[in-house]
Amino acid sequence: MPTSTFLPAMTQLCRLLLQEEATCHQLLETVHAERAAIRTLAITEFHSINCRRLSILESLQSLADERQRLVQELVTHYGLRPEAMSIQNLIDNVQDPASEDLRTVYRSYMTVAKTVRDEIKQNVVLIEGIRGVVDQALSTGTPVAPGRELYTADGQSFVAGRVNVLIHQQG
């Protein structure tokens, strides 16, 4: 089969990847907005950020479904193994100028997608750090428990303990 007859599908796949890359940039903006909200503990901003993120993720899913359909079409057209149905398979096995364009666009898209993933991981680390501090602050102290014999960290007996030792020590 002549490759020139299927060039529009390859071009369409490149355009689709460019759309996905642009959508990933939008997602990256929401991740940065989320990080700013986390750092300032602006809890009221999380709802709007999450709504935007959900909308962007739905758009990405739609684009990914369309991309998969096109990849399937191209794999079938070029007679490639159906079990290796991927853009990388097309890049590796189709030798024409359109596949070089696809390689360039795909590389750029993957760079942005990996950046988004890494930025999300940083936000998770921030959230876990805040959660750890709050958990530690809430669980460090021994609650007052009148009528029961309690023990200090060094094993000494006492009747009642201080609430939130960490908060007491820090402030």
Backbone as ProteinMPNN parsed JSONL, in Angstrom:
{"seq_chain_A": "MPTSTFLPAMTQLCRLLLQEEATCHQLLETVHAERAAIRTLAITEFHSINCRRLSILESLQSLADERQRLVQELVTHYGLRPEAMSIQNLIDNVQDPASEDLRTVYRSYMTVAKTVRDEIKQNVVLIEGIRGVVDQALSTGTPVAPGRELYTADGQSFVAGRVNVLIHQQG", "coords_chain_A": {"N_chain_A": [[0.844, -1.18, 0.0], [0.597, 2.19, -0.824], [2.3, 4.703, 0.992], [1.629, 7.354, 0.862], [-1.119, 7.557, 0.594], [-2.093, 7.363, 3.124], [-1.196, 9.472, 4.54], [-2.765, 11.696, 5.502], [-3.967, 10.648, 7.874], [-1.752, 10.23, 9.503], [-0.865, 12.846, 9.749], [-3.079, 13.892, 11.034], [-2.855, 12.52, 13.446], [-0.536, 13.688, 14.446], [-1.476, 16.319, 14.824], [-3.371, 15.826, 16.777], [-1.75, 14.964, 18.9], [-0.426, 17.358, 19.363], [-2.575, 18.855, 20.336], [-3.073, 17.419, 22.667], [-0.707, 17.959, 24.006], [-0.948, 20.745, 24.403], [-3.16, 20.726, 26.087], [-2.057, 19.397, 28.241], [-0.326, 21.382, 29.097], [-2.202, 23.174, 30.106], [-3.114, 21.628, 32.223], [-0.79, 21.57, 33.719], [-0.683, 24.23, 34.532], [-2.834, 24.238, 36.34], [-1.816, 22.527, 38.25], [0.291, 24.033, 39.227], [-1.186, 26.152, 40.3], [-2.513, 24.762, 42.264], [-0.337, 24.074, 43.883], [0.424, 26.593, 44.822], [-1.846, 27.164, 46.326], [-1.667, 25.131, 48.226], [0.695, 25.81, 49.56], [-0.024, 28.217, 50.754], [-2.076, 27.399, 52.244], [-4.683, 27.778, 51.303], [-7.512, 26.771, 51.439], [-10.069, 27.19, 50.404], [-9.711, 27.566, 47.708], [-9.272, 25.118, 46.544], [-11.511, 23.694, 45.558], [-12.334, 25.001, 43.122], [-9.981, 24.708, 41.673], [-9.801, 21.908, 41.51], [-12.12, 21.398, 40.025], [-11.477, 22.597, 37.561], [-9.274, 20.983, 36.936], [-10.506, 18.462, 36.689], [-12.115, 18.887, 34.429], [-10.127, 19.339, 32.51], [-8.81, 16.87, 32.591], [-10.847, 15.206, 31.658], [-11.018, 16.137, 29.055], [-8.462, 15.431, 28.166], [-8.743, 12.649, 28.301], [-10.639, 12.194, 26.322], [-9.205, 13.044, 24.071], [-7.14, 11.157, 24.169], [-8.551, 8.793, 23.686], [-9.358, 9.24, 21.046], [-6.828, 9.398, 19.892], [-5.929, 6.774, 20.294], [-7.683, 5.397, 18.639], [-6.898, 6.363, 16.127], [-4.229, 5.458, 16.064], [-4.653, 2.713, 16.065], [-5.908, 2.454, 13.587], [-3.804, 3.267, 11.884], [-1.806, 1.359, 12.486], [-3.032, -0.944, 11.557], [-3.28, -0.222, 8.847], [-0.579, -0.052, 8.033], [0.169, -2.636, 8.357], [1.243, -3.632, 10.703], [2.041, -5.492, 13.704], [-0.796, -6.184, 15.587], [-0.786, -6.555, 18.373], [1.22, -4.938, 19.257], [0.342, -2.301, 19.402], [0.968, 0.875, 19.28], [2.072, 4.308, 19.506], [4.818, 4.458, 19.56], [5.493, 2.077, 18.29], [4.607, 2.655, 15.7], [6.383, 4.759, 15.076], [8.82, 3.412, 15.182], [8.576, 1.528, 13.127], [7.543, 2.573, 10.734], [8.672, 4.012, 7.896], [8.808, 6.939, 6.713], [8.555, 10.44, 5.759], [6.462, 11.549, 7.302], [6.433, 9.99, 9.58], [8.684, 10.857, 10.853], [7.972, 13.454, 11.555], [5.957, 12.753, 13.324], [7.51, 11.496, 15.291], [8.951, 13.697, 16.348], [6.886, 15.372, 17.336], [5.686, 13.634, 19.153], [7.766, 13.189, 20.979], [8.004, 15.762, 22.086], [5.468, 16.038, 23.25], [5.565, 13.931, 25.154], [7.578, 14.881, 26.817], [6.36, 17.101, 28.035], [4.205, 15.787, 29.297], [5.576, 14.163, 31.129], [6.713, 16.154, 32.698], [4.418, 17.248, 33.873], [3.605, 15.04, 35.398], [5.795, 14.859, 37.204], [5.574, 17.337, 38.512], [3.11, 17.026, 39.775], [3.81, 15.018, 41.547], [5.495, 16.496, 43.226], [3.622, 18.163, 44.462], [2.205, 16.251, 45.884], [4.15, 15.471, 47.715], [4.399, 17.863, 49.175], [1.812, 18.006, 50.321], [1.8, 15.638, 51.829], [3.837, 16.275, 53.612], [2.705, 18.415, 55.044], [0.497, 17.087, 56.099], [1.842, 15.235, 57.713], [3.03, 16.925, 59.635], [0.73, 17.988, 60.859], [-0.499, 15.606, 61.781], [1.473, 14.755, 63.566], [1.469, 16.881, 65.357], [-1.089, 16.603, 66.416], [-1.021, 14.095, 67.591], [1.132, 13.894, 69.292], [0.943, 14.812, 71.917], [-0.101, 13.728, 75.168], [-3.283, 12.915, 76.06], [-5.313, 14.41, 78.607], [-6.156, 12.351, 81.204], [-7.901, 11.845, 83.675], [-7.87, 10.027, 86.759], [-6.705, 7.706, 85.819], [-3.704, 5.909, 85.759], [-0.881, 7.067, 84.167], [2.019, 6.97, 82.003], [5.19, 8.505, 81.515], [7.447, 9.318, 78.766], [9.906, 8.391, 79.615], [9.201, 6.372, 81.301], [8.241, 7.015, 83.809], [5.712, 7.254, 86.259], [2.632, 9.039, 86.196], [-0.273, 11.069, 86.927], [-1.831, 12.71, 85.2], [-1.493, 13.975, 81.899], [0.136, 16.345, 79.647], [-1.577, 17.989, 77.016], [-0.943, 17.764, 73.621], [2.076, 18.029, 73.375], [4.006, 18.782, 71.474], [2.944, 21.143, 70.325], [2.822, 22.685, 72.631], [5.556, 22.812, 73.304], [6.556, 24.165, 71.078], [5.227, 26.587, 71.062]], "CA_chain_A": [[0.0, 0.0, 0.0], [1.403, 3.4, -0.841], [2.212, 5.451, 2.243], [1.068, 8.687, 0.642], [-2.564, 7.527, 0.739], [-2.46, 7.416, 4.528], [-0.548, 10.627, 5.137], [-3.676, 12.513, 6.308], [-4.157, 10.061, 9.207], [-0.521, 10.487, 10.253], [-0.907, 14.279, 10.042], [-4.133, 14.057, 12.033], [-2.296, 12.03, 14.702], [0.375, 14.743, 14.914], [-2.313, 17.415, 15.336], [-3.978, 15.349, 18.014], [-0.704, 15.011, 19.923], [-0.215, 18.775, 19.687], [-3.703, 19.237, 21.188], [-2.838, 16.809, 23.973], [0.376, 18.713, 24.636], [-1.518, 22.021, 24.853], [-4.022, 20.415, 27.22], [-1.139, 19.101, 29.349], [0.141, 22.681, 29.6], [-3.292, 23.679, 30.949], [-3.075, 20.834, 33.444], [0.38, 22.043, 34.457], [-1.09, 25.484, 35.18], [-3.656, 23.925, 37.52], [-0.929, 21.929, 39.25], [1.001, 25.152, 39.854], [-2.167, 26.86, 41.127], [-2.718, 23.907, 43.436], [0.844, 24.203, 44.742], [0.325, 27.891, 45.49], [-2.903, 27.027, 47.332], [-1.142, 24.271, 49.287], [1.692, 26.57, 50.326], [-0.685, 29.265, 51.546], [-3.201, 26.73, 52.907], [-5.906, 28.421, 50.806], [-8.418, 25.638, 51.278], [-11.242, 27.563, 49.613], [-9.371, 27.541, 46.285], [-9.128, 23.757, 46.051], [-12.676, 23.25, 44.791], [-12.276, 25.499, 41.74], [-8.813, 24.082, 41.03], [-10.163, 20.521, 41.201], [-13.104, 21.419, 38.929], [-10.709, 22.832, 36.327], [-8.461, 19.792, 36.671], [-11.396, 17.415, 36.208], [-12.473, 19.238, 33.062], [-8.94, 19.113, 31.674], [-8.581, 15.42, 32.52], [-11.869, 14.651, 30.763], [-10.587, 16.5, 27.706], [-7.317, 14.568, 27.846], [-9.238, 11.293, 28.064], [-11.271, 12.206, 25.009], [-8.118, 13.097, 23.08], [-6.437, 9.876, 24.213], [-9.402, 7.817, 23.0], [-9.242, 9.529, 19.612], [-5.458, 9.015, 19.498], [-5.859, 5.305, 20.229], [-8.415, 4.979, 17.433], [-6.028, 6.655, 14.984], [-3.078, 4.545, 16.11], [-5.161, 1.407, 15.627], [-6.113, 2.575, 12.14], [-2.491, 3.321, 11.231], [-1.144, 0.057, 12.667], [-3.69, -1.849, 10.614], [-2.923, 0.204, 7.497], [0.821, -0.378, 7.724], [0.369, -4.071, 8.507], [2.064, -3.913, 11.884], [1.433, -6.438, 14.65], [-1.837, -5.544, 16.399], [-0.474, -6.599, 19.804], [2.175, -3.864, 19.56], [-0.358, -1.127, 18.912], [1.365, 2.077, 20.012], [2.729, 5.335, 18.689], [6.231, 4.079, 19.465], [5.545, 1.044, 17.263], [4.533, 3.355, 14.411], [7.634, 5.498, 14.88], [9.903, 2.46, 14.956], [8.392, 0.649, 11.974], [7.095, 3.245, 9.513], [9.765, 4.837, 7.389], [8.476, 7.998, 5.761], [8.708, 11.752, 6.4], [5.412, 11.783, 8.284], [6.778, 9.335, 10.841], [9.68, 11.729, 11.507], [7.171, 14.509, 12.197], [5.309, 12.101, 14.462], [8.545, 11.298, 16.318], [9.243, 14.996, 16.951], [5.709, 15.811, 18.088], [5.507, 12.698, 20.262], [8.825, 13.467, 21.956], [7.636, 17.002, 22.76], [4.303, 15.719, 24.087], [5.995, 13.108, 26.282], [8.338, 15.742, 27.726], [5.385, 17.874, 28.818], [3.457, 14.846, 30.135], [6.453, 13.782, 32.244], [6.828, 17.325, 33.565], [3.172, 17.299, 34.651], [3.677, 13.95, 36.388], [6.774, 15.238, 38.222], [5.023, 18.453, 39.279], [2.071, 16.457, 40.636], [4.524, 14.332, 42.633], [5.956, 17.516, 44.168], [2.467, 18.577, 45.254], [1.912, 15.158, 46.815], [5.158, 15.573, 48.782], [3.998, 18.992, 50.028], [0.617, 17.619, 51.069], [2.207, 14.639, 52.823], [4.599, 16.988, 54.634], [1.743, 19.143, 55.883], [-0.27, 16.073, 56.828], [2.72, 14.691, 58.745], [3.152, 17.905, 60.723], [-0.555, 18.04, 61.563], [-0.654, 14.349, 62.519], [2.416, 14.762, 64.678], [0.985, 17.859, 66.332], [-2.296, 16.099, 67.068], [-0.824, 12.832, 68.303], [2.31, 13.925, 70.155], [0.575, 15.017, 73.315], [-0.884, 12.716, 75.868], [-4.496, 13.574, 76.527], [-5.565, 14.369, 80.035], [-7.017, 11.218, 81.525], [-7.961, 11.782, 85.142], [-8.293, 8.773, 87.364], [-5.912, 6.586, 85.317], [-2.28, 6.111, 85.907], [-0.219, 7.14, 82.873], [3.472, 6.907, 82.088], [5.914, 9.422, 80.644], [8.303, 8.655, 77.789], [11.004, 7.696, 80.295], [8.661, 5.309, 82.125], [7.791, 7.501, 85.119], [4.27, 7.258, 86.439], [1.982, 10.299, 86.555], [-1.727, 10.941, 86.927], [-2.405, 13.388, 84.037], [-0.442, 14.45, 80.999], [-0.128, 17.553, 78.865], [-2.143, 17.789, 75.693], [-0.141, 18.282, 72.506], [3.402, 18.451, 73.822], [4.692, 19.478, 70.387], [2.423, 22.497, 70.241], [3.245, 23.351, 73.856], [6.994, 23.073, 73.213], [6.829, 25.104, 69.997], [4.584, 27.873, 71.132]], "C_chain_A": [[0.886, 1.239, 0.0], [1.196, 4.208, 0.44], [1.552, 6.809, 2.052], [-0.451, 8.706, 0.796], [-2.991, 7.649, 2.202], [-1.804, 8.569, 5.27], [-1.513, 11.489, 5.943], [-3.893, 11.954, 7.721], [-2.927, 10.315, 10.075], [-0.468, 11.97, 10.659], [-1.943, 14.57, 11.12], [-3.631, 13.596, 13.408], [-1.33, 13.062, 15.293], [-0.418, 15.91, 15.503], [-2.943, 17.052, 16.674], [-2.969, 15.388, 19.164], [-0.395, 16.454, 20.323], [-1.338, 19.3, 20.583], [-3.523, 18.668, 22.598], [-1.739, 17.554, 24.725], [-0.138, 20.052, 25.179], [-2.404, 21.805, 26.08], [-3.18, 20.061, 28.449], [-0.569, 20.393, 29.938], [-0.936, 23.318, 30.494], [-3.318, 22.934, 32.283], [-1.907, 21.272, 34.327], [0.073, 23.356, 35.18], [-1.939, 25.213, 36.426], [-2.815, 23.3, 38.623], [-0.151, 23.027, 39.975], [0.056, 25.979, 40.74], [-2.441, 26.069, 42.403], [-1.543, 24.045, 44.402], [0.81, 25.523, 45.503], [-0.731, 27.832, 46.599], [-2.432, 26.163, 48.504], [-0.192, 25.07, 50.174], [1.056, 27.633, 51.215], [-1.862, 28.712, 52.351], [-4.533, 27.401, 52.569], [-6.921, 27.341, 50.442], [-9.596, 25.964, 50.378], [-10.964, 27.521, 48.111], [-9.348, 26.138, 45.698], [-10.308, 23.295, 45.205], [-12.605, 23.718, 43.336], [-11.099, 24.895, 40.987], [-9.155, 22.652, 40.62], [-11.198, 20.433, 40.087], [-12.413, 21.642, 37.586], [-9.918, 21.592, 35.952], [-9.323, 18.673, 36.107], [-11.798, 17.66, 34.754], [-11.317, 18.966, 32.098], [-8.679, 17.62, 31.512], [-9.614, 14.733, 31.622], [-11.517, 14.945, 29.308], [-9.414, 15.635, 27.262], [-7.763, 13.14, 27.549], [-9.881, 11.182, 26.683], [-10.22, 12.217, 23.894], [-7.364, 11.772, 23.022], [-7.237, 8.778, 23.508], [-9.311, 7.997, 21.485], [-7.869, 9.116, 19.091], [-5.362, 7.502, 19.343], [-6.562, 4.776, 18.985], [-7.555, 5.196, 16.192], [-4.825, 5.721, 14.93], [-3.502, 3.168, 15.618], [-5.345, 1.386, 14.106], [-4.775, 2.514, 11.389], [-1.74, 1.996, 11.343], [-1.724, -0.951, 11.682], [-3.278, -1.513, 9.182], [-1.509, -0.217, 7.117], [1.144, -1.847, 7.941], [1.274, -4.436, 9.672], [1.32, -4.858, 12.815], [0.413, -5.715, 15.538], [-1.512, -5.535, 17.896], [0.532, -5.529, 20.217], [1.604, -2.529, 19.079], [-0.007, 0.1, 19.759], [1.988, 3.075, 19.043], [4.195, 4.97, 18.499], [6.423, 3.006, 18.394], [5.479, 1.663, 15.865], [5.851, 4.055, 14.097], [8.763, 4.542, 14.504], [9.793, 1.715, 13.629], [7.941, 1.309, 10.683], [8.186, 4.215, 9.082], [9.273, 5.788, 6.295], [8.575, 9.332, 6.494], [7.661, 12.038, 7.475], [5.745, 11.125, 9.624], [7.853, 10.13, 11.582], [8.98, 12.892, 12.209], [6.495, 13.955, 13.453], [6.301, 11.916, 15.609], [8.818, 12.601, 17.074], [8.099, 15.461, 17.85], [5.512, 14.926, 19.318], [6.54, 12.944, 21.362], [8.484, 14.721, 22.769], [6.466, 16.767, 23.714], [4.724, 14.934, 25.326], [6.804, 13.92, 27.295], [7.396, 16.531, 28.622], [4.615, 16.952, 29.765], [4.296, 14.41, 31.34], [6.648, 14.941, 33.21], [5.597, 17.448, 34.451], [3.212, 16.243, 35.751], [4.628, 14.315, 37.532], [6.261, 16.371, 39.112], [3.924, 17.971, 40.227], [2.723, 15.732, 41.813], [5.025, 15.335, 43.668], [4.8, 18.002, 45.052], [2.101, 17.505, 46.284], [2.885, 15.209, 47.994], [4.806, 16.715, 49.733], [2.806, 18.628, 50.908], [0.98, 16.618, 52.16], [3.007, 15.287, 53.948], [3.688, 17.732, 55.59], [0.941, 18.157, 56.728], [0.572, 15.484, 57.967], [2.87, 15.627, 59.931], [1.868, 17.963, 61.537], [-0.768, 16.77, 62.383], [0.252, 14.316, 63.746], [1.934, 15.721, 65.772], [-0.22, 17.325, 67.099], [-2.053, 14.847, 67.909], [0.35, 12.847, 69.267], [1.931, 14.015, 71.614], [-0.179, 13.849, 73.883], [-2.128, 13.407, 76.389], [-4.627, 13.451, 78.044], [-6.551, 13.235, 80.294], [-7.065, 11.059, 83.031], [-8.417, 10.408, 85.619], [-7.525, 7.57, 86.861], [-4.45, 6.902, 85.53], [-1.643, 6.049, 84.532], [1.287, 7.121, 83.085], [4.096, 7.896, 81.107], [6.786, 8.624, 79.697], [9.443, 7.898, 78.454], [10.51, 6.663, 81.303], [8.185, 5.728, 83.499], [6.267, 7.565, 85.152], [3.781, 8.674, 86.752], [0.484, 10.16, 86.351], [-2.366, 11.592, 85.706], [-1.27, 13.938, 83.197], [-0.849, 15.704, 80.272], [-0.696, 17.181, 77.501], [-1.233, 18.458, 74.676], [1.19, 18.886, 72.946], [4.121, 19.224, 72.74], [4.226, 20.909, 70.288], [2.868, 23.292, 71.47], [4.735, 23.727, 73.791], [7.303, 24.144, 72.175], [6.276, 26.484, 70.267], [4.291, 28.341, 72.483]], "O_chain_A": [[1.842, 1.307, 0.772], [0.071, 4.375, 0.91], [0.976, 7.353, 2.993], [-1.022, 9.754, 1.096], [-4.136, 8.002, 2.482], [-1.854, 8.629, 6.498], [-1.119, 11.986, 6.998], [-3.993, 12.728, 8.673], [-3.061, 10.588, 11.268], [-0.072, 12.299, 11.777], [-1.716, 15.391, 12.008], [-3.951, 14.217, 14.422], [-1.315, 13.279, 16.505], [-0.066, 16.428, 16.562], [-3.03, 17.879, 17.582], [-3.304, 15.801, 20.275], [-0.134, 16.733, 21.493], [-1.089, 20.098, 21.486], [-3.785, 19.346, 23.592], [-1.832, 17.754, 25.936], [0.206, 20.441, 26.295], [-2.394, 22.617, 27.005], [-3.556, 20.391, 29.574], [-0.354, 20.482, 31.146], [-0.618, 23.927, 31.515], [-3.518, 23.536, 33.337], [-2.038, 21.332, 35.549], [0.518, 23.566, 36.309], [-1.779, 25.882, 37.447], [-3.076, 23.524, 39.805], [0.042, 22.96, 41.189], [0.455, 26.449, 41.806], [-2.582, 26.641, 43.484], [-1.744, 24.125, 45.614], [1.131, 25.567, 46.691], [-0.532, 28.385, 47.681], [-2.77, 26.445, 49.653], [-0.276, 25.005, 51.401], [1.551, 27.912, 52.307], [-2.554, 29.453, 53.049], [-5.395, 27.57, 53.432], [-7.145, 27.049, 49.267], [-10.075, 25.09, 49.656], [-11.903, 27.448, 47.319], [-9.4, 25.98, 44.478], [-10.116, 22.572, 44.227], [-12.795, 22.918, 42.419], [-11.207, 24.601, 39.796], [-8.834, 22.23, 39.509], [-11.165, 19.499, 39.286], [-12.717, 20.97, 36.6], [-9.892, 21.195, 34.787], [-8.925, 18.005, 35.153], [-11.815, 16.73, 33.947], [-11.515, 18.43, 31.008], [-8.361, 17.16, 30.415], [-9.285, 13.785, 30.908], [-11.7, 14.095, 28.436], [-9.374, 15.163, 26.125], [-7.226, 12.493, 26.65], [-9.686, 10.197, 25.971], [-10.336, 11.492, 22.906], [-6.992, 11.317, 21.94], [-6.666, 7.934, 22.817], [-9.201, 7.024, 20.739], [-7.748, 8.558, 18.0], [-4.783, 7.006, 18.377], [-6.097, 3.827, 18.355], [-7.484, 4.334, 15.315], [-4.451, 5.249, 13.856], [-2.787, 2.532, 14.844], [-4.981, 0.42, 13.435], [-4.639, 1.804, 10.392], [-1.104, 1.564, 10.381], [-0.991, -1.715, 11.053], [-2.964, -2.406, 8.396], [-1.274, -0.686, 6.003], [2.283, -2.263, 7.729], [1.988, -5.437, 9.625], [0.101, -5.002, 12.717], [0.757, -4.72, 16.177], [-1.913, -4.616, 18.611], [0.678, -5.245, 21.406], [2.293, -1.737, 18.437], [-0.601, 0.335, 20.812], [2.375, 2.735, 17.925], [4.752, 5.147, 17.416], [7.416, 3.03, 17.668], [6.203, 1.249, 14.96], [6.368, 3.952, 12.984], [9.563, 4.832, 13.615], [10.81, 1.312, 13.064], [7.953, 0.667, 9.633], [8.564, 5.12, 9.825], [9.322, 5.468, 5.108], [8.669, 9.355, 7.721], [7.962, 12.709, 8.463], [5.382, 11.643, 10.68], [7.923, 10.078, 12.81], [9.35, 13.269, 13.321], [6.468, 14.602, 14.5], [5.963, 12.154, 16.769], [8.904, 12.602, 18.302], [8.32, 15.889, 18.982], [5.206, 15.424, 20.402], [6.208, 12.908, 22.547], [8.654, 14.741, 23.989], [6.476, 17.243, 24.849], [4.283, 15.244, 26.433], [6.721, 13.671, 28.497], [7.61, 16.619, 29.83], [4.397, 17.307, 30.923], [3.775, 14.302, 32.45], [6.739, 14.728, 34.419], [5.714, 17.721, 35.645], [2.886, 16.528, 36.904], [4.302, 14.104, 38.7], [6.487, 16.365, 40.322], [3.82, 18.454, 41.355], [2.243, 15.823, 42.943], [4.984, 15.054, 44.866], [4.982, 18.225, 46.249], [1.733, 17.82, 47.416], [2.483, 15.01, 49.141], [4.901, 16.564, 50.951], [2.802, 18.916, 52.105], [0.515, 16.739, 53.293], [2.875, 14.896, 55.108], [3.878, 17.683, 56.805], [0.735, 18.372, 57.922], [0.06, 15.262, 59.064], [2.842, 15.196, 61.083], [1.911, 17.986, 62.767], [-1.17, 16.84, 63.545], [-0.163, 13.899, 64.827], [1.99, 15.403, 66.96], [-0.354, 17.569, 68.298], [-2.808, 14.574, 68.842], [0.54, 11.877, 70.002], [2.54, 13.358, 72.458], [-0.815, 13.081, 73.161], [-2.019, 14.405, 77.101], [-4.118, 12.517, 78.663], [-7.623, 13.165, 79.694], [-6.351, 10.233, 83.598], [-9.223, 9.733, 84.98], [-7.673, 6.486, 87.426], [-4.037, 8.061, 85.479], [-1.843, 5.078, 83.803], [1.767, 7.241, 84.212], [3.587, 8.095, 80.004], [6.866, 7.4, 79.801], [9.903, 6.883, 77.931], [11.303, 6.131, 82.079], [7.764, 4.881, 84.286], [5.631, 7.901, 84.153], [4.437, 9.416, 87.483], [0.026, 9.237, 85.678], [-3.366, 11.074, 85.208], [-0.221, 14.317, 83.716], [-2.018, 16.089, 80.271], [-0.32, 16.165, 76.918], [-0.808, 19.597, 74.867], [1.389, 20.099, 72.89], [4.783, 20.22, 73.032], [5.053, 21.814, 70.175], [3.25, 24.456, 71.348], [5.118, 24.831, 74.178], [8.215, 24.948, 72.37], [6.806, 27.467, 69.75], [3.741, 29.429, 72.654]]}, "name": "protein", "num_of_chains": 1, "seq": "MPTSTFLPAMTQLCRLLLQEEATCHQLLETVHAERAAIRTLAITEFHSINCRRLSILESLQSLADERQRLVQELVTHYGLRPEAMSIQNLIDNVQDPASEDLRTVYRSYMTVAKTVRDEIKQNVVLIEGIRGVVDQALSTGTPVAPGRELYTADGQSFVAGRVNVLIHQQG"}
